[in-house]
Amino acid sequence: MEEQFILRVPPSVSERIDRLLSEEASTSDEIPLDLCFSEDGRSGTFMIGNEEFPASLLDLPAVVESFKTYDDSALVKTADIGQMIMVREPGDPTPNTVEYRHGLTPPMKDARKRRFRREPDLNPELVQRVERDLLNILSGRTIENQQEETVANENANKNVSSSSPATPVEKPEEAAETRTNNNNNTPAEAEQERSESEDSDDSM
């Protein structure tokens, strides 16, 4: 497989390139043809002769296959092309994004909007957390969310146990039953309880 790219130039530049390719090699060597990029690798300058044109490296919306033929009958695939170098006139505006909206042919005009489905609205933090959990599962560890839930449940149980009273609280029903039992005593038992209480007061 070869490494290839598409060079799209203005009509005036394309005519000059066609003349250079059609003339003899000795004539074409006299006119320099060069392309250089800046540090970001996306913006650069296309030079033909003494003229300079701004250029941008853009990503195509779809992969384009290129083929070669040696007998005008059988085609041999040579590369998958996913980027394009667009040469602009000096006064043309710079593209806002590195993704080219259109394809190479008229049916692929505005392909990213018409033929691509809308990207889902995902929270980046959620994606990172799911990725970490997946890596933990593959490595044999537990999921971070499960660990956090376990620790939270343990802390909640500790707080509940520490806040609960040591002695049981008497329920209202039990208290009512106790008072009822005390009121149901016979007169003899009540007199005996009073005498016992009086004896205890004398002993003090």
PLY file of the C-alpha trace (Angstrom):
ply
format ascii 1.0
element vertex 204
property float x
property float y
property float z
element edge 203
property int vertex1
property int vertex2
end_header
0.00 0.00 0.00
1.16 3.50 -0.83
0.72 6.70 1.13
-1.27 9.15 -0.94
-3.16 12.40 -0.50
-5.34 14.60 -2.66
-4.07 18.02 -3.72
-6.86 20.47 -4.52
-5.67 23.77 -6.01
-7.36 26.84 -7.54
-8.04 26.76 -11.32
-5.16 29.15 -12.11
-2.69 26.96 -10.24
-4.05 23.74 -11.77
-3.42 25.08 -15.30
0.20 25.82 -14.46
0.67 22.38 -12.92
-0.83 20.76 -16.02
1.63 22.64 -18.23
4.55 21.61 -16.02
3.53 17.94 -16.16
3.01 17.97 -19.90
6.32 19.69 -20.76
9.74 18.08 -20.75
11.55 17.43 -17.48
14.26 19.99 -18.22
11.66 22.74 -18.52
9.78 21.70 -15.40
12.93 21.70 -13.29
13.32 25.41 -13.87
10.06 26.21 -12.01
10.23 25.13 -8.36
7.25 23.33 -6.89
7.26 22.91 -3.10
4.95 22.38 -0.16
5.84 23.00 3.50
3.82 22.91 6.73
4.10 24.70 10.05
4.61 23.03 13.42
0.93 22.22 13.90
0.97 20.09 10.73
-2.34 21.51 9.52
-1.48 24.86 7.92
1.27 25.41 5.37
2.38 27.10 2.17
2.27 25.83 -1.39
4.91 27.37 -3.66
4.94 27.28 -7.45
7.61 29.41 -9.07
7.87 32.65 -7.12
4.26 32.60 -5.96
3.06 31.34 -2.59
-0.42 30.13 -1.74
-1.83 29.22 1.70
-2.65 25.55 2.18
-4.53 23.51 4.78
-4.57 19.80 5.56
-8.19 18.66 5.97
-9.78 15.34 6.88
-12.21 13.95 4.32
-15.65 12.79 5.50
-15.03 9.31 4.07
-12.13 7.17 2.95
-11.41 7.28 -0.78
-9.79 4.30 -2.48
-7.27 4.80 -5.28
-6.43 2.26 -7.96
-3.81 1.73 -10.65
-4.02 -0.11 -13.93
-1.26 -1.39 -16.21
-3.39 -2.79 -19.02
-6.48 -0.56 -18.89
-8.44 -3.61 -17.84
-7.46 -4.83 -14.38
-7.44 -2.43 -11.43
-5.06 -2.74 -8.49
-5.84 -0.94 -5.26
-2.93 1.21 -4.11
-4.07 3.26 -1.10
-6.84 4.50 1.18
-6.96 8.30 1.12
-8.45 10.07 4.12
-6.93 13.57 3.88
-6.77 16.38 1.38
-4.42 19.35 0.99
-6.46 22.34 -0.03
-4.56 25.21 -1.62
-6.37 28.55 -1.47
-6.01 31.93 -3.03
-4.21 34.46 -0.80
-7.46 36.29 -0.01
-9.61 33.22 0.76
-10.60 32.59 4.41
-8.96 29.86 6.46
-11.16 26.81 7.27
-12.54 26.86 10.81
-12.21 23.10 11.38
-9.89 20.35 10.25
-12.85 18.24 9.04
-13.90 18.99 5.49
-17.68 19.21 5.12
-17.93 17.95 1.55
-16.66 14.93 -0.34
-14.82 14.90 -3.64
-17.86 14.51 -5.91
-21.11 16.51 -6.20
-23.28 13.76 -4.60
-21.13 14.06 -1.47
-21.81 17.77 -0.99
-22.29 18.59 2.70
-21.86 14.88 3.45
-21.13 15.31 7.13
-24.54 16.88 7.73
-26.68 14.97 5.24
-25.21 11.47 5.37
-23.73 11.18 8.85
-25.92 10.60 11.87
-25.73 13.09 14.74
-23.17 12.36 17.42
-24.75 11.40 20.76
-24.58 13.87 23.63
-22.35 12.07 26.11
-20.79 13.38 29.27
-16.98 13.09 28.96
-16.69 12.22 32.66
-19.18 9.37 32.24
-17.22 7.99 29.29
-13.96 8.13 31.26
-15.56 6.41 34.27
-16.96 3.61 32.10
-13.57 3.21 30.45
-11.87 2.90 33.85
-14.46 0.36 35.00
-13.95 -1.69 31.85
-10.18 -1.71 32.34
-10.66 -2.77 35.97
-12.92 -5.63 34.90
-10.42 -6.81 32.27
-7.57 -6.69 34.81
-9.55 -8.67 37.39
-10.21 -5.83 39.82
-13.56 -4.62 41.08
-15.40 -1.64 39.71
-14.72 1.68 41.42
-18.44 2.40 41.74
-19.01 -0.85 43.61
-16.14 -0.06 45.97
-17.53 3.42 46.62
-21.02 2.01 47.27
-19.62 -0.61 49.66
-17.68 2.00 51.64
-20.72 4.28 51.73
-22.95 1.46 53.02
-20.42 0.55 55.72
-20.21 4.17 56.87
-24.00 4.43 56.92
-24.29 1.26 59.03
-21.69 2.59 61.47
-23.56 5.86 61.85
-26.86 4.06 62.47
-25.34 1.76 65.10
-23.65 4.63 66.94
-26.79 6.79 66.98
-29.11 3.99 68.28
-29.82 4.07 72.14
-28.21 1.47 74.38
-31.40 0.69 76.35
-34.62 -0.27 74.60
-37.37 2.33 74.68
-40.56 1.20 76.28
-43.39 1.18 73.79
-46.63 2.97 74.69
-48.59 -0.26 74.41
-46.32 -2.01 76.91
-46.56 0.95 79.30
-50.35 0.88 79.10
-50.39 -2.85 79.81
-48.15 -2.33 82.87
-50.42 0.35 84.26
-53.46 -1.82 83.63
-51.90 -4.76 85.47
-51.09 -2.56 88.42
-54.65 -1.23 88.54
-56.10 -4.75 88.44
-54.51 -5.78 91.78
-56.88 -6.91 94.58
-57.35 -4.75 97.73
-55.34 -7.21 99.82
-52.40 -7.04 97.42
-52.59 -3.27 97.33
-52.60 -3.09 101.16
-49.62 -5.44 101.29
-47.69 -3.27 98.83
-48.43 -0.17 100.93
-47.26 -1.89 104.09
-44.07 -2.99 102.41
-43.44 0.53 101.25
-44.05 1.89 104.75
-41.65 -0.66 106.24
-39.01 0.37 103.79
-39.49 4.05 104.73
-39.09 3.22 108.46
-35.96 1.28 107.81
-34.39 4.33 106.24
0 1
1 2
2 3
3 4
4 5
5 6
6 7
7 8
8 9
9 10
10 11
11 12
12 13
13 14
14 15
15 16
16 17
17 18
18 19
19 20
20 21
21 22
22 23
23 24
24 25
25 26
26 27
27 28
28 29
29 30
30 31
31 32
32 33
33 34
34 35
35 36
36 37
37 38
38 39
39 40
40 41
41 42
42 43
43 44
44 45
45 46
46 47
47 48
48 49
49 50
50 51
51 52
52 53
53 54
54 55
55 56
56 57
57 58
58 59
59 60
60 61
61 62
62 63
63 64
64 65
65 66
66 67
67 68
68 69
69 70
70 71
71 72
72 73
73 74
74 75
75 76
76 77
77 78
78 79
79 80
80 81
81 82
82 83
83 84
84 85
85 86
86 87
87 88
88 89
89 90
90 91
91 92
92 93
93 94
94 95
95 96
96 97
97 98
98 99
99 100
100 101
101 102
102 103
103 104
104 105
105 106
106 107
107 108
108 109
109 110
110 111
111 112
112 113
113 114
114 115
115 116
116 117
117 118
118 119
119 120
120 121
121 122
122 123
123 124
124 125
125 126
126 127
127 128
128 129
129 130
130 131
131 132
132 133
133 134
134 135
135 136
136 137
137 138
138 139
139 140
140 141
141 142
142 143
143 144
144 145
145 146
146 147
147 148
148 149
149 150
150 151
151 152
152 153
153 154
154 155
155 156
156 157
157 158
158 159
159 160
160 161
161 162
162 163
163 164
164 165
165 166
166 167
167 168
168 169
169 170
170 171
171 172
172 173
173 174
174 175
175 176
176 177
177 178
178 179
179 180
180 181
181 182
182 183
183 184
184 185
185 186
186 187
187 188
188 189
189 190
190 191
191 192
192 193
193 194
194 195
195 196
196 197
197 198
198 199
199 200
200 201
201 202
202 203
